[in-house]
């Protein structure tokens, strides 16, 4: 599913309980021209998705408070949440879960991450 976001600066939401990983991905995507939002667990992620225009989500599955699995279930079941491409970031999952566009297995290749984001969130206009 290739999808182009309808804005000049696509927004990517990074959801992971690992602060350093969120920061690393945030810096990489910001340098590439994306607007970046972050959340440390699923409840924060869903809140961000209700209040912001998000083009893609990069989602860890194993988190406290509300897991990525719970977020995925809510995204698939709740028609009030936007339908956006979800890429999984995981140390354990190798198969692409239902409702997602790909898996980046930790530790992952940064070029592969950028490729996944470019494909599903679009390339920023000033890239």
ZIPEDA-V6121 format. One record per residue. N is the residue number from 1. NEAR is the number of other C-alpha atoms within 10 Angstrom. Layout:
BEGIN
n=N near=NEAR
n=N near=NEAR
END
This chain:
BEGIN
n=1 near=8
n=2 near=11
n=3 near=14
n=4 near=15
n=5 near=19
n=6 near=11
n=7 near=12
n=8 near=14
n=9 near=19
n=10 near=23
n=11 near=24
n=12 near=24
n=13 near=24
n=14 near=25
n=15 near=29
n=16 near=27
n=17 near=21
n=18 near=13
n=19 near=12
n=20 near=10
n=21 near=15
n=22 near=19
n=23 near=14
n=24 near=12
n=25 near=18
n=26 near=20
n=27 near=14
n=28 near=15
n=29 near=19
n=30 near=14
n=31 near=11
n=32 near=15
n=33 near=18
n=34 near=25
n=35 near=18
n=36 near=19
n=37 near=18
n=38 near=21
n=39 near=20
n=40 near=19
n=41 near=24
n=42 near=26
n=43 near=17
n=44 near=14
n=45 near=22
n=46 near=19
n=47 near=12
n=48 near=16
n=49 near=20
n=50 near=12
n=51 near=8
n=52 near=12
n=53 near=17
n=54 near=22
n=55 near=26
n=56 near=27
n=57 near=24
n=58 near=26
n=59 near=29
n=60 near=28
n=61 near=24
n=62 near=20
n=63 near=18
n=64 near=13
n=65 near=13
n=66 near=17
n=67 near=20
n=68 near=25
n=69 near=17
n=70 near=16
n=71 near=19
n=72 near=20
n=73 near=13
n=74 near=14
n=75 near=19
n=76 near=15
n=77 near=10
n=78 near=10
n=79 near=9
n=80 near=9
n=81 near=14
n=82 near=16
n=83 near=15
n=84 near=20
n=85 near=23
n=86 near=25
n=87 near=24
n=88 near=27
n=89 near=25
n=90 near=19
n=91 near=15
n=92 near=10
n=93 near=16
n=94 near=14
n=95 near=11
n=96 near=13
n=97 near=15
n=98 near=10
n=99 near=15
n=100 near=18
n=101 near=18
n=102 near=20
n=103 near=23
n=104 near=23
n=105 near=16
n=106 near=15
n=107 near=10
n=108 near=13
n=109 near=10
n=110 near=14
n=111 near=9
n=112 near=11
n=113 near=19
n=114 near=16
n=115 near=13
n=116 near=20
n=117 near=23
n=118 near=19
n=119 near=15
n=120 near=23
n=121 near=26
n=122 near=23
n=123 near=20
n=124 near=18
n=125 near=11
n=126 near=9
n=127 near=9
END
